[in-house]
Amino acid sequence: MSTSEGLSDPAPGPTGSSAAPTAGSRVSIPDVIRKKRDGEKLEEEEIWHFVQAVTRRTMQDGQIGAMLMAIRLRGMTPDETLVLTRAIATSGRVLEWPEEWRGLLVDKHSTGGVGDKVSLPLAPALAACGCKVPMVSGRGLGHTGGTLDKLESVPGFLVSQSPEQMMQILEKVGCCIVEQSEELVPADKVLYALRDVTATVDSLPLITGSILGKKAAEKISALVLDVKFGSAALYPTLESAQQLAQSLVSVGSQLGICTAAVLTKMDGPLGCRVGNSLEVLESLECLEGRGPGDLRELVTTLGGILLWQCGRASSMPHGATHIAKVLDDGSALSTFRAMLQAQGVEAEVARALCAGTQEERFQVLRRAQSQEELVAQHEGTVQQIFALPIAQVLHGLGAGRTQEGQWINHRVGAELLVSVGQRVRKGDPWIRIHYENPELSDADRRNLQGALILEDSEPFAPGSKVAKTILPQKVTGLVVEVGVR
């Protein structure tokens, strides 16, 4: 593949204009930091100069950290955020695709949650519907899981793929799930690492620039964002998550990407399984038309929006129906199997996972050495199962990492044996923990028991995890609310 078919050189400015600094630029980094520290609005040239200095590593880490903190404390206007995102997107090379794929390139991004395995069934389902999905995903950090970590629990799966390899996989399969390459948005890699150690992760303009910078570099046509809120999410309230969602939709639309956002609840885990290999198993169930209802709801909802955005469905409900069909008829599962093989998994391993029994699947992914079930302390109806204590215990048992590059145990995880709204008796098992070394401690058991909330009430049907959908103003002129609870 020639360079023009897979990668283009970074753009000189937001629209090819003179906004990017020239060789004779007199922009001073300390002056830019001081200006933002004092709450002033930055000029386009100043923002571009900052991002290029980050990319070329001509700034000291202390200066970058100071700038990040100034942005975190003082914020950015929508115009500043748009310029920042464009500068990040073009800090490296930009992916290019065949002209005949125009309008079909779509992607999804989640702000992170517990048990959030949506990408695994969604990408092949979209490809089975005729889309092209060049999904650039991340790893887990802190208590939230990472899509790449889940897929790497499959023996042989290679998340590192060059743009040329991505092109080949998309031509053959229709979807790929890969890690960010060194050539793609290098400024974001530097900023993201320093945001984590400078307590600036939750900055709205920095989140917007990081997420949409990568998506703009993918050259996609449509994007749906799953913005989580709740006790196990980055943003605890619906209102704070909505601010981020509106920023993402606005900036994404101005970048030429048809962008929508769905606000979803993240107090309890998504699905019934948490932990890398266990989430692969549950994703396979979803791809077979089975599995937890809340997982299927998010896959069909997000997929339905993307099919509508790119013109392959007449409405969002029609798109959701189309996604449900490819889950039920096996075509999404066949696409997932093809993606596994295209990304390095041996044919027999892919067959055992996608067409094998539960036991064959466990033979591929391997069980943890120990499993232990905890039981309900008294009778009652399950009001809530809080995700954060479960994720924190699993993190301590080796399922997550505290720093980039740390080894994790893909087999550590948890299975929920009861669901919200269900009546349980004293002594009924409610969770099964899979662990190896370290072992489950008494403190872990106490923390886990605190996650189960029982009350003496009648059983009930749990509500939807989808709280709101936000569409571009040019499409709707308003925020569309779906099942606000």
Sequence and secondary structure as in RCSB ss.txt:
>XXXX:A:sequence
MSTSEGLSDPAPGPTGSSAAPTAGSRVSIPDVIRKKRDGEKLEEEEIWHFVQAVTRRTMQDGQIGAMLMAIRLRG
MTPDETLVLTRAIATSGRVLEWPEEWRGLLVDKHSTGGVGDKVSLPLAPALAACGCKVPMVSGRGLGHTGGTLDK
LESVPGFLVSQSPEQMMQILEKVGCCIVEQSEELVPADKVLYALRDVTATVDSLPLITGSILGKKAAEKISALVL
DVKFGSAALYPTLESAQQLAQSLVSVGSQLGICTAAVLTKMDGPLGCRVGNSLEVLESLECLEGRGPGDLRELVT
TLGGILLWQCGRASSMPHGATHIAKVLDDGSALSTFRAMLQAQGVEAEVARALCAGTQEERFQVLRRAQSQEELV
AQHEGTVQQIFALPIAQVLHGLGAGRTQEGQWINHRVGAELLVSVGQRVRKGDPWIRIHYENPELSDADRRNLQG
ALILEDSEPFAPGSKVAKTILPQKVTGLVVEVGVR
>XXXX:A:secstr
  HHHHEE   SSTTSSTTS  TT    HHHHHHHHHTT    HHHHHHHHHHHHHT S HHHHHHHHHHHHHH 
  HHHHHHHHHHHHTSSBEE   GGGTTTBEEEEE   SS  THHHHHHHHHHTT BEEEEE   BTTB  HHHH
HTTSTT      HHHHHHHHHHTSEEEEE  TTB HHHHHHHHHHHHTT TT HHHHHHHHHHHHHHTT SEEEE
EEEESTTSSB SHHHHHHHHHHHHHHHHHTT EEEEEEEE SS SSSEESHHHHHHHHHHHHTT S HHHHHHHH
HHHHHHHHHTTSSSSHHHHHHHHHHHHHSSHHHHHHHHHHHHTT  HHHHHHHHHS HHHHHHHH   SEEEEEE
 SS EEEEEE HHHHHHHHIIIIIS SSTT    TT EEEE S TT EE TT EEEEEEE SS   HHHHHHHHT
TEEEESS       SEEEEE  HHHHSS EE S  
